[in-house]
């Protein structure tokens, strides 16, 4: 793109780094967005596993699965997160099953507590380049979606001082393919969007890099596959268009209107 050298962190996903000139620029805050079941968590676990391989300090915050579940999932792809934890290379902060007796847990989905705990983990891991996954950050504003941008900006501003390169997951609703609150994409240095569709009766997953600052990134959508014992792989570009498979906007609006009516209906 230019002659200025940009340090980039490999995602560890086979075929993905070449879409973004070799990796994610150090210190970036990247939004990883999409509906459930599209591959976001596996993408993030690969990023952390690559950090373990390269000797980075790694922190994984999980809000939708327990720490044990993340460790078990990683093992399916040959990634030994339990060993990395024992060797002081990884901290998994459990914000789902957290308990007061567990030092690396959160007992409430409070953004200030999250930031404080991540900084505590970084101090425990020590000085050096660090990777952080927030899976899913959208859990912190599900009951107050208007705060999404404010919270995202606060997290980015504070944790960037601690040499973190951040993947922040935002879940999208299955019915509308829309985010729970808007803000994470607006403040992100990058946006990696995962999608899915049923093609000839088979589930297909896709990824597209919608934004990556300081990067001449690929603009095409690619099919991805998830292989046990290996992880995620990028396959060929696809002609799939989201507009061909999602509900028309008029139908989506009717669904939202119906759901809102049910929500505010007095029993």
C-alpha positions in Angstrom: 0.0 0.0 0.0 2.9 2.3 0.8 6.5 2.2 2.0 5.7 2.6 5.7 6.3 -0.7 7.5 3.2 -1.9 9.3 3.6 -4.7 11.9 0.9 -7.2 11.3 -0.4 -10.1 13.4 -1.3 -13.4 11.7 -4.8 -14.7 12.4 -3.7 -18.3 12.1 -6.6 -18.9 9.7 -5.4 -20.7 6.6 -5.8 -18.4 3.6 -7.1 -15.4 5.5 -4.0 -13.3 6.0 -3.4 -12.9 2.3 -6.7 -11.1 2.1 -5.4 -8.4 4.4 -1.7 -8.0 3.3 -0.3 -10.5 5.8 -2.4 -9.9 8.9 -4.1 -7.4 11.3 -2.1 -4.3 12.0 -0.8 -4.3 15.6 -2.9 -2.3 18.0 -6.1 -2.5 15.9 -9.6 -2.9 17.2 -11.4 -5.2 14.8 -15.1 -6.0 14.8 -15.9 -9.6 14.1 -19.6 -9.6 13.3 -22.4 -12.0 12.1 -25.2 -14.3 13.1 -24.7 -17.3 15.4 -23.2 -20.3 13.8 -21.1 -18.5 11.2 -17.7 -19.2 12.6 -16.8 -16.1 14.6 -15.6 -18.0 17.7 -13.4 -20.4 15.8 -11.9 -17.5 13.9 -11.1 -15.8 17.3 -9.7 -18.9 18.9 -7.4 -19.3 15.9 -6.2 -15.8 16.4 -5.4 -16.6 20.1 -3.7 -19.9 19.2 -1.5 -18.1 16.7 -0.6 -15.7 19.5 0.4 -18.6 21.7 2.6 -19.9 19.0 4.3 -16.5 18.4 4.9 -15.9 22.1 2.3 -13.1 22.6 0.3 -12.4 25.7 -3.2 -13.7 25.2 -6.5 -12.9 26.9 -9.9 -14.4 25.9 -13.1 -13.1 27.4 -16.1 -15.4 27.0 -19.6 -14.3 27.7 -21.6 -17.0 25.9 -19.7 -20.2 26.8 -17.8 -21.3 29.9 -14.1 -21.4 30.1 -14.2 -25.2 30.0 -16.3 -25.1 26.8 -13.7 -22.8 25.1 -10.9 -25.1 26.1 -12.8 -28.2 24.9 -13.6 -26.5 21.5 -10.0 -25.5 21.0 -8.8 -29.1 21.6 -11.0 -30.3 18.7 -8.7 -28.3 16.4 -5.5 -29.4 18.1 -5.1 -26.2 20.1 -4.0 -26.9 23.7 -5.4 -23.9 25.6 -5.2 -25.6 29.0 -1.4 -26.0 28.6 -1.1 -22.4 27.5 -3.0 -21.3 30.7 -0.7 -23.5 32.9 2.4 -22.0 31.2 1.2 -18.4 31.7 0.6 -17.7 28.0 -3.2 -17.3 28.1 -5.9 -16.1 30.5 -9.5 -17.0 29.8 -11.9 -14.6 31.6 -15.2 -16.4 32.2 -18.1 -13.9 32.1 -20.8 -16.5 31.8 -20.1 -18.9 34.7 -18.0 -16.5 36.8 -17.9 -16.9 40.5 -16.4 -14.8 43.3 -13.9 -17.6 44.1 -12.5 -17.6 40.6 -10.0 -14.8 40.0 -10.4 -14.9 36.2 -14.1 -14.4 36.1 -16.7 -11.6 35.9 -19.9 -11.9 38.0 -21.6 -9.1 36.1 -21.6 -7.7 32.6 -20.2 -4.3 33.5 -17.9 -2.6 31.0 -15.7 -1.0 33.7 -15.3 -4.3 35.5 -14.4 -5.9 32.1 -11.7 -3.4 31.4 -10.2 -3.7 34.9 -10.1 -7.5 34.7 -8.4 -7.4 31.3 -5.8 -5.0 32.5 -5.3 -7.3 35.6 -4.8 -10.3 33.2 -2.3 -8.4 31.1 -0.2 -7.5 34.2 -0.2 -11.1 35.3 0.9 -12.2 31.8 3.7 -9.6 31.7 5.1 -7.1 29.3 4.9 -7.5 25.5 2.7 -7.7 22.5 -0.8 -8.8 23.4 -3.9 -10.2 21.8 -7.4 -9.8 23.2 -10.7 -11.5 22.2 -14.0 -10.2 23.5 -16.5 -12.9 22.6 -19.1 -11.4 22.5 -18.8 -7.8 23.4 -22.4 -7.2 22.4 -23.4 -9.1 25.6 -22.5 -6.0 27.5 -25.3 -3.8 26.0 -28.1 -6.3 25.1 -30.4 -4.5 27.6 -29.1 -1.0 26.5 -28.3 -1.1 22.8 -28.0 2.7 22.6 -24.8 2.5 24.7 -23.0 0.3 22.2 -20.9 3.1 20.6 -20.0 4.7 23.9 -18.9 1.4 25.5 -17.0 0.3 22.4 -15.1 3.5 22.3 -14.2 3.4 26.0 -12.8 -0.2 25.7 -10.8 0.7 22.6 -9.4 3.9 24.1 -8.3 2.4 27.4 -7.0 -1.0 26.3 -5.1 0.3 23.3 -2.6 1.7 25.8 -1.8 -1.8 26.9 -0.5 -3.0 23.5 -3.6 -5.1 22.7 -4.7 -6.0 19.3 -8.4 -6.7 19.8 -11.0 -8.9 18.1 -14.4 -7.8 19.4 -17.3 -10.1 18.5 -20.8 -8.7 17.9 -23.7 -11.1 17.6 -26.4 -10.4 15.0 -30.0 -11.4 15.3 -31.0 -14.5 13.4 -34.4 -13.0 12.3 -33.1 -9.6 11.0 -29.3 -10.1 10.5 -29.0 -6.8 12.4 -26.7 -6.0 15.3 -27.8 -5.6 18.9 -27.0 -1.9 19.1 -24.8 0.1 16.7 -21.4 1.4 17.4 -18.8 -1.4 17.3 -18.5 -1.2 13.5 -18.3 2.6 13.5 -15.3 2.8 15.9 -13.5 -0.4 14.6 -10.3 -0.2 12.7 -11.5 -3.2 10.8 -14.7 -5.2 10.2 -14.7 -8.9 9.4 -18.2 -10.1 8.6 -19.3 -13.7 8.7 -22.5 -14.9 7.0 -24.3 -18.2 6.3 -26.8 -19.5 3.8 -28.4 -22.8 2.8 -27.3 -23.7 -0.7 -28.9 -26.8 -2.2 -29.8 -28.0 1.2 -26.3 -27.6 2.7 -25.2 -25.0 5.2 -22.5 -22.7 3.7 -20.4 -20.2 5.7 -18.9 -17.0 4.2 -16.5 -14.2 5.2 -15.8 -10.8 3.8 -13.4 -8.1 5.0 -15.6 -5.0 4.9 -13.0 -2.6 6.4 -9.3 -2.7 7.4 -7.5 0.6 7.8 -3.9 0.9 6.4 -4.6 -2.2 4.3 -5.3 -2.8 0.7 -7.7 -5.6 1.6 -9.5 -8.1 -0.7 -13.1 -6.9 -1.5 -14.6 -10.3 -2.4 -16.6 -12.7 -0.3 -15.1 -16.1 0.4 -16.6 -19.4 1.4 -15.0 -20.8 4.5 -14.9 -24.3 5.9 -14.3 -25.6 9.4 -12.2 -28.8 9.6 -11.8 -30.8 12.8 -8.2 -31.1 13.8 -7.2 -28.1 11.6 -9.6 -25.1 12.2 -10.9 -22.7 9.7 -9.9 -22.5 6.1 -10.6 -19.9 3.4 -11.9 -21.5 0.2 -12.6 -19.8 -3.1 -14.4 -16.5 -3.8 -18.2 -16.9 -4.1 -20.9 -15.4 -6.2 -23.3 -15.6 -3.3 -25.0 -12.3 -2.5 -26.7 -11.8 0.8 -29.5 -10.0 -0.9 -30.5 -13.2 -2.6 -31.2 -15.1 0.6 -32.3 -12.7 3.3 -35.9 -11.6 3.9 -37.0 -8.5 2.1 -36.7 -5.3 4.1 -40.5 -4.9 4.3 -40.9 -8.3 5.8 -38.1 -7.6 8.3 -39.8 -4.4 9.4 -43.1 -6.3 9.9 -41.3 -8.9 12.1 -39.7 -6.2 14.2 -43.1 -4.4 14.6 -44.8 -7.6 15.6 -42.1 -8.4 18.2 -42.3 -4.9 19.6 -46.1 -5.2 19.9 -45.7 -8.5 21.8 -43.1 -7.0 24.1 -45.2 -4.0 25.1 -48.5 -5.8 25.2 -50.1 -5.7 28.6 -51.1 -9.2 29.8 
